[in-house]
Amino acid sequence: MSVISSTLGRSAVTLALCGAALQAVAAPYVVAGAGQAITSDSGQWAWDGSYLTGFRAALENPIYFGPAGVVNRSIQTTTLGAVNAGTLAGANMFVGTWVSDAQAAPFSAAVTSFFLGGGDLFLLQDDSAHDGLGSALGISTTASTGSVSNGGAPLFNGPFGNATDVNQYYLVGQLDGAAIAAHNGHVGGVNADGQITSAYWKAGEYAAGAGALFIIADIDMISTTTACGLPLCGADYAPLNANGIYALNTFSFLQSNGGTPPIPEPETYALMLAGLGLMGWMVRRRQR
């Protein structure tokens, strides 16, 4: 083996080790939402409300998301007491829950700017009085029949399994196909009456430089409640029911196709620099 090929071989191994270290200690993907303090109209459907506790717990469950989870990426959720450029700067994704149009208005521009600048959006719309963030992007919500929704990959068929007959509850909505197409989006799911209940965009599809986007026409396809007269209404996350599978497949797809890649922790940079230093030392040693 020549000196050059030997050096290149060791260099390749070093770079591979650096890459593995980068993946192993990448910072968690941060998911933020507005708390009840600024979205009081949302009640328990606010990001820190009890109806979304199951969803947030599932995102932070290492069995689902983490180094040894179904999806190899750790998730961290956080509640914002104010939504502006400063607070959004620390997030990879913003989740817009069942926020009234009036209470969404003060931070709609900041959320739009965050998204167009590469941040990911997960909008849980529900009806025409709670779709302000989506309407700002040209995707509003109107009433639907509320029949069960189905679809294929990537939302209904993904790493968490196959979701069949995903249910809507309470106020129910649909999205406009023409508006979705006009903004380069994809239909995510359709109910039994042919009405569109969700849409999605990979990073850069809605607009150059924009993050990934998901809009659903009923938050209760993802939230967990008991007020519909059944033992459980919406998503069950332990164990997963059809709504839960759908929710986690959708989130997994969005974060893996988002506009904000994992941010290395400081120790990752140290490992990379050490590896590059070793590679340089080997080159100099062979040259002598």
C-alpha positions as CSV (number, residue, x, y, z in Angstrom):
1,M,0.0,0.0,0.0
2,S,1.4,3.4,-0.9
3,V,1.9,6.2,1.6
4,I,-0.8,8.3,0.0
5,S,-3.4,5.5,-0.1
6,S,-2.6,4.6,3.5
7,T,-3.0,8.2,4.6
8,L,-6.3,8.6,2.7
9,G,-7.6,5.4,4.2
10,R,-6.9,6.6,7.7
11,S,-8.4,10.0,6.9
12,A,-11.6,8.4,5.6
13,V,-11.9,6.4,8.9
14,T,-11.3,9.6,10.9
15,L,-13.9,11.5,9.0
16,A,-16.4,8.6,9.4
17,L,-15.8,8.6,13.2
18,C,-16.4,12.4,13.2
19,G,-19.6,12.0,11.3
20,A,-20.8,9.3,13.7
21,A,-19.9,11.5,16.7
22,L,-21.9,14.3,15.1
23,Q,-25.0,12.2,14.8
24,A,-24.6,10.7,18.2
25,V,-24.6,14.0,20.2
26,A,-26.6,16.3,17.9
27,A,-28.7,18.7,19.9
28,P,-32.4,17.8,20.4
29,Y,-34.9,19.0,17.9
30,V,-36.8,21.8,19.8
31,V,-40.6,22.0,19.4
32,A,-42.2,25.2,20.8
33,G,-45.8,26.3,21.2
34,A,-47.7,29.2,22.8
35,G,-48.8,28.7,26.4
36,Q,-52.2,29.4,27.9
37,A,-50.8,32.7,29.3
38,I,-51.1,34.2,25.8
39,T,-53.7,31.8,24.3
40,S,-56.3,31.7,27.0
41,D,-59.1,31.2,24.4
42,S,-57.5,27.8,23.6
43,G,-58.4,26.4,27.0
44,Q,-56.9,22.9,27.4
45,W,-56.1,22.8,23.7
46,A,-53.2,25.3,24.3
47,W,-49.7,23.9,23.9
48,D,-49.4,23.4,27.6
49,G,-53.0,22.3,28.1
50,S,-54.0,18.8,29.3
51,Y,-55.4,17.8,25.9
52,L,-51.9,17.9,24.3
53,T,-50.0,16.4,27.2
54,G,-50.1,12.9,25.5
55,F,-48.7,14.3,22.2
56,R,-45.9,16.2,23.9
57,A,-45.0,13.2,26.1
58,A,-44.9,11.0,23.0
59,L,-42.5,13.4,21.3
60,E,-40.1,13.3,24.3
61,N,-40.5,9.5,24.8
62,P,-37.1,8.0,23.9
63,I,-38.9,4.8,22.8
64,Y,-40.4,6.8,20.0
65,F,-37.8,9.5,19.3
66,G,-34.2,9.1,20.5
67,P,-30.9,7.3,19.8
68,A,-32.6,3.9,20.3
69,G,-36.1,4.9,19.4
70,V,-38.3,4.3,16.4
71,V,-36.9,7.6,15.0
72,N,-33.3,8.3,15.7
73,R,-33.6,11.9,16.8
74,S,-34.3,13.3,20.3
75,I,-37.1,15.8,20.7
76,Q,-37.5,18.6,23.3
77,T,-40.7,20.5,23.8
78,T,-41.0,24.0,25.3
79,T,-43.8,26.4,26.1
80,L,-43.4,30.0,25.1
81,G,-44.8,32.8,27.3
82,A,-44.3,35.2,24.3
83,V,-44.0,34.5,20.6
84,N,-41.6,36.7,18.8
85,A,-38.3,36.6,16.8
86,G,-36.3,36.2,20.0
87,T,-38.2,33.3,21.5
88,L,-38.6,31.5,18.2
89,A,-34.9,31.7,17.5
90,G,-34.3,28.8,19.9
91,A,-36.8,26.5,18.2
92,N,-36.7,24.2,15.2
93,M,-40.5,23.9,15.0
94,F,-43.4,26.0,16.1
95,V,-46.7,24.2,16.8
96,G,-49.8,26.4,16.3
97,T,-52.6,24.8,18.4
98,W,-56.3,25.7,18.6
99,V,-55.6,29.5,18.9
100,S,-58.4,31.9,18.2
101,D,-57.8,34.3,15.3
102,A,-57.8,37.3,17.7
103,Q,-55.1,35.8,20.0
104,A,-53.0,34.6,17.1
105,A,-53.0,38.0,15.4
106,P,-50.3,39.6,17.6
107,F,-47.7,36.9,16.8
108,S,-48.8,35.8,13.3
109,A,-46.2,38.0,11.6
110,A,-43.4,36.5,13.8
111,V,-44.5,33.0,13.1
112,T,-44.7,33.6,9.3
113,S,-41.2,35.2,9.3
114,F,-39.9,32.2,11.3
115,F,-41.3,29.8,8.8
116,L,-40.2,31.7,5.7
117,G,-36.7,31.9,7.2
118,G,-36.4,28.1,7.5
119,G,-38.3,27.2,10.7
120,D,-40.8,24.3,10.6
121,L,-44.5,24.8,11.3
122,F,-47.1,22.3,12.6
123,L,-50.5,24.0,12.4
124,L,-53.4,22.3,14.2
125,Q,-56.3,24.3,12.8
126,D,-59.9,23.4,13.4
127,D,-62.4,25.9,12.2
128,S,-62.6,29.3,10.5
129,A,-62.3,31.1,13.9
130,H,-59.1,29.2,14.8
131,D,-57.1,29.3,11.5
132,G,-55.4,32.6,11.7
133,L,-51.8,31.3,11.3
134,G,-52.7,29.2,8.3
135,S,-54.8,31.9,6.7
136,A,-51.8,34.2,6.8
137,L,-50.1,31.6,4.6
138,G,-53.1,31.3,2.3
139,I,-54.5,28.1,3.7
140,S,-57.7,28.6,5.6
141,T,-60.2,26.1,7.1
142,T,-63.9,25.6,6.4
143,A,-66.4,23.1,7.9
144,S,-66.4,19.5,6.9
145,T,-68.7,16.5,7.4
146,G,-66.3,15.0,10.0
147,S,-66.1,11.6,8.4
148,V,-63.0,9.4,9.0
149,S,-59.8,10.3,7.1
150,N,-57.4,8.0,5.2
151,G,-54.4,8.3,3.0
152,G,-51.0,6.7,2.2
153,A,-47.4,7.5,2.8
154,P,-45.9,9.5,4.4
155,L,-48.5,10.5,6.9
156,F,-50.8,7.5,7.2
157,N,-48.1,5.0,6.5
158,G,-44.7,5.6,8.1
159,P,-42.2,4.5,10.8
160,F,-44.9,4.1,13.5
161,G,-47.2,1.9,11.3
162,N,-50.3,2.2,9.2
163,A,-53.2,4.5,10.4
164,T,-56.7,3.6,9.2
165,D,-59.9,5.6,9.7
166,V,-58.4,8.6,11.6
167,N,-61.2,10.3,13.4
168,Q,-62.3,14.0,13.8
169,Y,-64.2,15.3,16.8
170,Y,-66.2,18.3,17.9
171,L,-65.7,21.2,15.5
172,V,-64.4,19.7,12.2
173,G,-62.8,21.2,9.2
174,Q,-61.4,20.8,5.7
175,L,-58.8,22.6,3.6
176,D,-59.1,23.9,0.0
177,G,-57.3,21.8,-2.6
178,A,-56.8,24.8,-5.0
179,A,-55.1,26.8,-2.3
180,I,-52.8,23.9,-1.4
181,A,-51.9,23.4,-5.1
182,A,-51.3,27.1,-5.5
183,H,-48.7,27.0,-2.8
184,N,-47.0,23.8,-4.1
185,G,-48.3,21.6,-1.3
186,H,-49.4,18.0,-1.1
187,V,-52.7,16.6,0.1
188,G,-52.0,14.6,3.2
189,G,-55.4,13.0,3.9
190,V,-59.0,12.9,2.6
191,N,-62.1,12.0,4.5
192,A,-64.8,9.6,3.4
193,D,-66.6,12.4,1.6
194,G,-63.6,13.5,-0.4
195,Q,-62.8,16.5,1.7
196,I,-59.1,17.3,2.4
197,T,-58.3,17.2,6.1
198,S,-54.5,17.8,6.0
199,A,-51.7,19.1,3.7
200,Y,-47.9,19.1,3.9
201,W,-44.8,20.7,2.4
202,K,-41.2,19.7,2.6
203,A,-38.7,22.5,3.4
204,G,-38.4,24.8,0.4
205,E,-41.6,23.8,-1.3
206,Y,-43.9,26.5,0.0
207,A,-41.2,29.1,-0.9
208,A,-37.5,29.1,-1.4
209,G,-35.8,29.0,2.0
210,A,-39.0,28.2,3.9
211,G,-39.2,25.4,6.4
212,A,-41.4,22.3,6.4
213,L,-45.2,22.8,6.9
214,F,-48.1,20.7,8.0
215,I,-51.7,21.9,8.4
216,I,-54.5,19.8,9.7
217,A,-58.1,20.8,9.7
218,D,-59.0,19.4,13.2
219,I,-56.7,19.5,16.2
220,D,-58.7,16.6,17.7
221,M,-57.2,14.2,15.2
222,I,-54.0,14.7,17.3
223,S,-55.1,15.8,20.8
224,T,-56.5,13.5,23.5
225,T,-59.9,14.3,25.2
226,T,-62.8,12.4,26.8
227,A,-65.7,14.9,26.4
228,C,-67.1,13.3,23.2
229,G,-69.0,10.6,25.1
230,L,-66.4,7.9,24.4
231,P,-63.7,6.6,26.8
232,L,-61.1,8.4,24.6
233,C,-61.5,10.9,21.8
234,G,-58.6,11.5,19.4
235,A,-55.2,10.1,19.8
236,D,-53.9,7.5,22.2
237,Y,-50.1,7.4,22.5
238,A,-49.7,4.5,24.9
239,P,-50.5,2.2,23.2
240,L,-50.8,3.9,19.8
241,N,-54.2,4.0,18.2
242,A,-54.8,5.0,14.6
243,N,-54.9,8.7,15.5
244,G,-51.7,8.4,17.5
245,I,-49.9,6.5,14.7
246,Y,-51.0,9.2,12.2
247,A,-49.8,12.0,14.5
248,L,-46.3,10.5,15.1
249,N,-45.8,9.5,11.4
250,T,-46.7,13.1,10.4
251,F,-44.4,14.7,13.0
252,S,-41.6,12.3,12.1
253,F,-41.9,13.2,8.4
254,L,-42.0,16.9,9.0
255,Q,-38.9,17.0,11.2
256,S,-36.9,14.8,8.9
257,N,-37.8,17.0,5.9
258,G,-37.5,20.3,7.8
259,G,-35.5,23.5,7.2
260,T,-33.4,23.3,10.4
261,P,-30.9,20.4,10.5
262,P,-29.6,19.1,13.9
263,I,-27.3,21.6,15.7
264,P,-24.2,20.0,17.1
265,E,-23.5,20.3,20.8
266,P,-20.1,21.9,21.8
267,E,-18.6,18.5,22.5
268,T,-19.3,17.5,18.9
269,Y,-17.2,20.3,17.6
270,A,-14.4,19.2,19.9
271,L,-14.6,15.7,18.6
272,M,-14.6,16.9,15.0
273,L,-11.6,19.2,15.6
274,A,-9.7,16.4,17.3
275,G,-10.4,14.1,14.3
276,L,-9.2,16.8,11.8
277,G,-6.1,17.4,14.0
278,L,-5.3,13.6,13.9
279,M,-5.7,13.5,10.2
280,G,-3.4,16.5,9.7
281,W,-0.8,14.8,12.0
282,M,-0.9,11.6,10.0
283,V,-0.4,13.5,6.7
284,R,2.6,15.4,8.1
285,R,4.1,12.2,9.6
286,R,3.8,10.4,6.3
287,Q,5.4,13.3,4.4
288,R,8.5,13.0,6.6
